[in-house]
C-alpha cells in the first residue's frame, strides 16, 4: 500500500455542509469512500490556516486515489491536493539507483 497526504479546503457549499453535518460525520463519509477503493485512513485532522483538512490514507494504487480525487473535485464543494508519501526505506532504495542525467547548459 502507498501512503498519501490529502490536503482539502472547503469551498462555500462544502463549509455549509460541514457546519450542518459536523466533523465526525464527514470523517465517517471519507472513511467509507477510502475503504470503497481498498484503502484505509491512518489519520484525519481538521486545521486552522491555509488548509482545512489533513488526511493520511493508505491506498492500493495511484488509480484508486485518482478516482477519489476526481469524484471529490467534481462536486465543486472541496479542493484537494494529494501528495505521495515515501518511507525512509523507499528513499534508501532510490538513493541506490543510478539514473543518467545532464543538467541544462552542461
MODELLER restraints for C-alpha pairs under 7 A, 6 or more apart:
rsr = mdl.restraints
at = mdl.atoms
rsr.add(forms.Gaussian(group=physical.xy_distance, feature=features.Distance(at['CA:1:A'], at['CA:58:A']), mean=5.75, stdev=0.5))
rsr.add(forms.Gaussian(group=physical.xy_distance, feature=features.Distance(at['CA:1:A'], at['CA:59:A']), mean=5.38, stdev=0.5))
rsr.add(forms.Gaussian(group=physical.xy_distance, feature=features.Distance(at['CA:1:A'], at['CA:60:A']), mean=4.70, stdev=0.5))
rsr.add(forms.Gaussian(group=physical.xy_distance, feature=features.Distance(at['CA:1:A'], at['CA:61:A']), mean=7.00, stdev=0.5))
rsr.add(forms.Gaussian(group=physical.xy_distance, feature=features.Distance(at['CA:2:A'], at['CA:58:A']), mean=5.45, stdev=0.5))
rsr.add(forms.Gaussian(group=physical.xy_distance, feature=features.Distance(at['CA:2:A'], at['CA:59:A']), mean=5.38, stdev=0.5))
rsr.add(forms.Gaussian(group=physical.xy_distance, feature=features.Distance(at['CA:2:A'], at['CA:60:A']), mean=6.21, stdev=0.5))
rsr.add(forms.Gaussian(group=physical.xy_distance, feature=features.Distance(at['CA:2:A'], at['CA:61:A']), mean=6.66, stdev=0.5))
rsr.add(forms.Gaussian(group=physical.xy_distance, feature=features.Distance(at['CA:3:A'], at['CA:56:A']), mean=6.69, stdev=0.5))
rsr.add(forms.Gaussian(group=physical.xy_distance, feature=features.Distance(at['CA:3:A'], at['CA:57:A']), mean=5.56, stdev=0.5))
rsr.add(forms.Gaussian(group=physical.xy_distance, feature=features.Distance(at['CA:3:A'], at['CA:58:A']), mean=4.50, stdev=0.5))
rsr.add(forms.Gaussian(group=physical.xy_distance, feature=features.Distance(at['CA:3:A'], at['CA:59:A']), mean=6.34, stdev=0.5))
rsr.add(forms.Gaussian(group=physical.xy_distance, feature=features.Distance(at['CA:3:A'], at['CA:84:A']), mean=6.22, stdev=0.5))
rsr.add(forms.Gaussian(group=physical.xy_distance, feature=features.Distance(at['CA:3:A'], at['CA:85:A']), mean=5.29, stdev=0.5))
rsr.add(forms.Gaussian(group=physical.xy_distance, feature=features.Distance(at['CA:4:A'], at['CA:56:A']), mean=5.59, stdev=0.5))
rsr.add(forms.Gaussian(group=physical.xy_distance, feature=features.Distance(at['CA:4:A'], at['CA:57:A']), mean=5.32, stdev=0.5))
rsr.add(forms.Gaussian(group=physical.xy_distance, feature=features.Distance(at['CA:4:A'], at['CA:58:A']), mean=6.43, stdev=0.5))
rsr.add(forms.Gaussian(group=physical.xy_distance, feature=features.Distance(at['CA:4:A'], at['CA:82:A']), mean=6.53, stdev=0.5))
rsr.add(forms.Gaussian(group=physical.xy_distance, feature=features.Distance(at['CA:4:A'], at['CA:83:A']), mean=5.48, stdev=0.5))
rsr.add(forms.Gaussian(group=physical.xy_distance, feature=features.Distance(at['CA:4:A'], at['CA:84:A']), mean=4.63, stdev=0.5))
rsr.add(forms.Gaussian(group=physical.xy_distance, feature=features.Distance(at['CA:4:A'], at['CA:85:A']), mean=5.36, stdev=0.5))
rsr.add(forms.Gaussian(group=physical.xy_distance, feature=features.Distance(at['CA:5:A'], at['CA:55:A']), mean=5.80, stdev=0.5))
rsr.add(forms.Gaussian(group=physical.xy_distance, feature=features.Distance(at['CA:5:A'], at['CA:56:A']), mean=4.67, stdev=0.5))
rsr.add(forms.Gaussian(group=physical.xy_distance, feature=features.Distance(at['CA:5:A'], at['CA:57:A']), mean=6.67, stdev=0.5))
rsr.add(forms.Gaussian(group=physical.xy_distance, feature=features.Distance(at['CA:5:A'], at['CA:82:A']), mean=5.69, stdev=0.5))
rsr.add(forms.Gaussian(group=physical.xy_distance, feature=features.Distance(at['CA:5:A'], at['CA:83:A']), mean=5.05, stdev=0.5))
rsr.add(forms.Gaussian(group=physical.xy_distance, feature=features.Distance(at['CA:5:A'], at['CA:84:A']), mean=6.46, stdev=0.5))
rsr.add(forms.Gaussian(group=physical.xy_distance, feature=features.Distance(at['CA:5:A'], at['CA:85:A']), mean=6.64, stdev=0.5))
rsr.add(forms.Gaussian(group=physical.xy_distance, feature=features.Distance(at['CA:6:A'], at['CA:54:A']), mean=5.79, stdev=0.5))
rsr.add(forms.Gaussian(group=physical.xy_distance, feature=features.Distance(at['CA:6:A'], at['CA:55:A']), mean=5.02, stdev=0.5))
rsr.add(forms.Gaussian(group=physical.xy_distance, feature=features.Distance(at['CA:6:A'], at['CA:56:A']), mean=6.22, stdev=0.5))
rsr.add(forms.Gaussian(group=physical.xy_distance, feature=features.Distance(at['CA:6:A'], at['CA:80:A']), mean=6.70, stdev=0.5))
rsr.add(forms.Gaussian(group=physical.xy_distance, feature=features.Distance(at['CA:6:A'], at['CA:81:A']), mean=5.79, stdev=0.5))
rsr.add(forms.Gaussian(group=physical.xy_distance, feature=features.Distance(at['CA:6:A'], at['CA:82:A']), mean=4.55, stdev=0.5))
rsr.add(forms.Gaussian(group=physical.xy_distance, feature=features.Distance(at['CA:6:A'], at['CA:83:A']), mean=6.48, stdev=0.5))
rsr.add(forms.Gaussian(group=physical.xy_distance, feature=features.Distance(at['CA:7:A'], at['CA:51:A']), mean=6.44, stdev=0.5))
rsr.add(forms.Gaussian(group=physical.xy_distance, feature=features.Distance(at['CA:7:A'], at['CA:53:A']), mean=5.68, stdev=0.5))
rsr.add(forms.Gaussian(group=physical.xy_distance, feature=features.Distance(at['CA:7:A'], at['CA:54:A']), mean=4.83, stdev=0.5))
rsr.add(forms.Gaussian(group=physical.xy_distance, feature=features.Distance(at['CA:7:A'], at['CA:55:A']), mean=6.55, stdev=0.5))
rsr.add(forms.Gaussian(group=physical.xy_distance, feature=features.Distance(at['CA:7:A'], at['CA:80:A']), mean=5.62, stdev=0.5))
rsr.add(forms.Gaussian(group=physical.xy_distance, feature=features.Distance(at['CA:7:A'], at['CA:81:A']), mean=5.08, stdev=0.5))
rsr.add(forms.Gaussian(group=physical.xy_distance, feature=features.Distance(at['CA:7:A'], at['CA:82:A']), mean=6.35, stdev=0.5))
rsr.add(forms.Gaussian(group=physical.xy_distance, feature=features.Distance(at['CA:8:A'], at['CA:51:A']), mean=6.24, stdev=0.5))
rsr.add(forms.Gaussian(group=physical.xy_distance, feature=features.Distance(at['CA:8:A'], at['CA:52:A']), mean=5.88, stdev=0.5))
rsr.add(forms.Gaussian(group=physical.xy_distance, feature=features.Distance(at['CA:8:A'], at['CA:53:A']), mean=5.00, stdev=0.5))
rsr.add(forms.Gaussian(group=physical.xy_distance, feature=features.Distance(at['CA:8:A'], at['CA:54:A']), mean=6.58, stdev=0.5))
rsr.add(forms.Gaussian(group=physical.xy_distance, feature=features.Distance(at['CA:8:A'], at['CA:78:A']), mean=6.48, stdev=0.5))
rsr.add(forms.Gaussian(group=physical.xy_distance, feature=features.Distance(at['CA:8:A'], at['CA:79:A']), mean=5.59, stdev=0.5))
rsr.add(forms.Gaussian(group=physical.xy_distance, feature=features.Distance(at['CA:8:A'], at['CA:80:A']), mean=4.55, stdev=0.5))
rsr.add(forms.Gaussian(group=physical.xy_distance, feature=features.Distance(at['CA:8:A'], at['CA:81:A']), mean=6.48, stdev=0.5))
rsr.add(forms.Gaussian(group=physical.xy_distance, feature=features.Distance(at['CA:9:A'], at['CA:51:A']), mean=5.64, stdev=0.5))
rsr.add(forms.Gaussian(group=physical.xy_distance, feature=features.Distance(at['CA:9:A'], at['CA:52:A']), mean=4.94, stdev=0.5))
rsr.add(forms.Gaussian(group=physical.xy_distance, feature=features.Distance(at['CA:9:A'], at['CA:53:A']), mean=6.51, stdev=0.5))
rsr.add(forms.Gaussian(group=physical.xy_distance, feature=features.Distance(at['CA:9:A'], at['CA:78:A']), mean=5.55, stdev=0.5))
rsr.add(forms.Gaussian(group=physical.xy_distance, feature=features.Distance(at['CA:9:A'], at['CA:79:A']), mean=5.26, stdev=0.5))
rsr.add(forms.Gaussian(group=physical.xy_distance, feature=features.Distance(at['CA:9:A'], at['CA:80:A']), mean=6.61, stdev=0.5))
rsr.add(forms.Gaussian(group=physical.xy_distance, feature=features.Distance(at['CA:10:A'], at['CA:52:A']), mean=6.74, stdev=0.5))
rsr.add(forms.Gaussian(group=physical.xy_distance, feature=features.Distance(at['CA:10:A'], at['CA:77:A']), mean=6.14, stdev=0.5))
rsr.add(forms.Gaussian(group=physical.xy_distance, feature=features.Distance(at['CA:10:A'], at['CA:78:A']), mean=4.54, stdev=0.5))
rsr.add(forms.Gaussian(group=physical.xy_distance, feature=features.Distance(at['CA:10:A'], at['CA:79:A']), mean=6.58, stdev=0.5))
rsr.add(forms.Gaussian(group=physical.xy_distance, feature=features.Distance(at['CA:11:A'], at['CA:77:A']), mean=5.12, stdev=0.5))
rsr.add(forms.Gaussian(group=physical.xy_distance, feature=features.Distance(at['CA:11:A'], at['CA:78:A']), mean=5.41, stdev=0.5))
rsr.add(forms.Gaussian(group=physical.xy_distance, feature=features.Distance(at['CA:12:A'], at['CA:77:A']), mean=6.96, stdev=0.5))
rsr.add(forms.Gaussian(group=physical.xy_distance, feature=features.Distance(at['CA:13:A'], at['CA:77:A']), mean=5.48, stdev=0.5))
rsr.add(forms.Gaussian(group=physical.xy_distance, feature=features.Distance(at['CA:14:A'], at['CA:77:A']), mean=4.37, stdev=0.5))
rsr.add(forms.Gaussian(group=physical.xy_distance, feature=features.Distance(at['CA:14:A'], at['CA:78:A']), mean=6.02, stdev=0.5))
rsr.add(forms.Gaussian(group=physical.xy_distance, feature=features.Distance(at['CA:31:A'], at['CA:40:A']), mean=6.87, stdev=0.5))
rsr.add(forms.Gaussian(group=physical.xy_distance, feature=features.Distance(at['CA:31:A'], at['CA:41:A']), mean=6.39, stdev=0.5))
rsr.add(forms.Gaussian(group=physical.xy_distance, feature=features.Distance(at['CA:34:A'], at['CA:40:A']), mean=5.89, stdev=0.5))
rsr.add(forms.Gaussian(group=physical.xy_distance, feature=features.Distance(at['CA:37:A'], at['CA:64:A']), mean=5.79, stdev=0.5))
rsr.add(forms.Gaussian(group=physical.xy_distance, feature=features.Distance(at['CA:38:A'], at['CA:59:A']), mean=6.54, stdev=0.5))
rsr.add(forms.Gaussian(group=physical.xy_distance, feature=features.Distance(at['CA:38:A'], at['CA:60:A']), mean=6.38, stdev=0.5))
rsr.add(forms.Gaussian(group=physical.xy_distance, feature=features.Distance(at['CA:39:A'], at['CA:57:A']), mean=6.89, stdev=0.5))
rsr.add(forms.Gaussian(group=physical.xy_distance, feature=features.Distance(at['CA:39:A'], at['CA:58:A']), mean=5.33, stdev=0.5))
rsr.add(forms.Gaussian(group=physical.xy_distance, feature=features.Distance(at['CA:39:A'], at['CA:59:A']), mean=4.35, stdev=0.5))
rsr.add(forms.Gaussian(group=physical.xy_distance, feature=features.Distance(at['CA:39:A'], at['CA:60:A']), mean=6.30, stdev=0.5))
rsr.add(forms.Gaussian(group=physical.xy_distance, feature=features.Distance(at['CA:40:A'], at['CA:57:A']), mean=5.67, stdev=0.5))
rsr.add(forms.Gaussian(group=physical.xy_distance, feature=features.Distance(at['CA:40:A'], at['CA:58:A']), mean=5.28, stdev=0.5))
rsr.add(forms.Gaussian(group=physical.xy_distance, feature=features.Distance(at['CA:40:A'], at['CA:59:A']), mean=6.77, stdev=0.5))
rsr.add(forms.Gaussian(group=physical.xy_distance, feature=features.Distance(at['CA:41:A'], at['CA:56:A']), mean=6.03, stdev=0.5))
rsr.add(forms.Gaussian(group=physical.xy_distance, feature=features.Distance(at['CA:41:A'], at['CA:57:A']), mean=4.36, stdev=0.5))
rsr.add(forms.Gaussian(group=physical.xy_distance, feature=features.Distance(at['CA:41:A'], at['CA:58:A']), mean=6.24, stdev=0.5))
rsr.add(forms.Gaussian(group=physical.xy_distance, feature=features.Distance(at['CA:42:A'], at['CA:56:A']), mean=5.40, stdev=0.5))
rsr.add(forms.Gaussian(group=physical.xy_distance, feature=features.Distance(at['CA:42:A'], at['CA:57:A']), mean=5.54, stdev=0.5))
rsr.add(forms.Gaussian(group=physical.xy_distance, feature=features.Distance(at['CA:43:A'], at['CA:55:A']), mean=5.55, stdev=0.5))
rsr.add(forms.Gaussian(group=physical.xy_distance, feature=features.Distance(at['CA:43:A'], at['CA:56:A']), mean=5.18, stdev=0.5))
rsr.add(forms.Gaussian(group=physical.xy_distance, feature=features.Distance(at['CA:44:A'], at['CA:54:A']), mean=5.88, stdev=0.5))
rsr.add(forms.Gaussian(group=physical.xy_distance, feature=features.Distance(at['CA:44:A'], at['CA:55:A']), mean=4.49, stdev=0.5))
rsr.add(forms.Gaussian(group=physical.xy_distance, feature=features.Distance(at['CA:44:A'], at['CA:56:A']), mean=6.66, stdev=0.5))
rsr.add(forms.Gaussian(group=physical.xy_distance, feature=features.Distance(at['CA:45:A'], at['CA:53:A']), mean=5.71, stdev=0.5))
rsr.add(forms.Gaussian(group=physical.xy_distance, feature=features.Distance(at['CA:45:A'], at['CA:54:A']), mean=5.19, stdev=0.5))
rsr.add(forms.Gaussian(group=physical.xy_distance, feature=features.Distance(at['CA:45:A'], at['CA:55:A']), mean=6.41, stdev=0.5))
rsr.add(forms.Gaussian(group=physical.xy_distance, feature=features.Distance(at['CA:46:A'], at['CA:52:A']), mean=5.60, stdev=0.5))
rsr.add(forms.Gaussian(group=physical.xy_distance, feature=features.Distance(at['CA:46:A'], at['CA:53:A']), mean=4.36, stdev=0.5))
rsr.add(forms.Gaussian(group=physical.xy_distance, feature=features.Distance(at['CA:46:A'], at['CA:54:A']), mean=6.29, stdev=0.5))
rsr.add(forms.Gaussian(group=physical.xy_distance, feature=features.Distance(at['CA:47:A'], at['CA:53:A']), mean=5.79, stdev=0.5))
rsr.add(forms.Gaussian(group=physical.xy_distance, feature=features.Distance(at['CA:59:A'], at['CA:65:A']), mean=6.71, stdev=0.5))
rsr.add(forms.Gaussian(group=physical.xy_distance, feature=features.Distance(at['CA:72:A'], at['CA:78:A']), mean=6.83, stdev=0.5))
rsr.add(forms.Gaussian(group=physical.xy_distance, feature=features.Distance(at['CA:73:A'], at['CA:79:A']), mean=6.13, stdev=0.5))
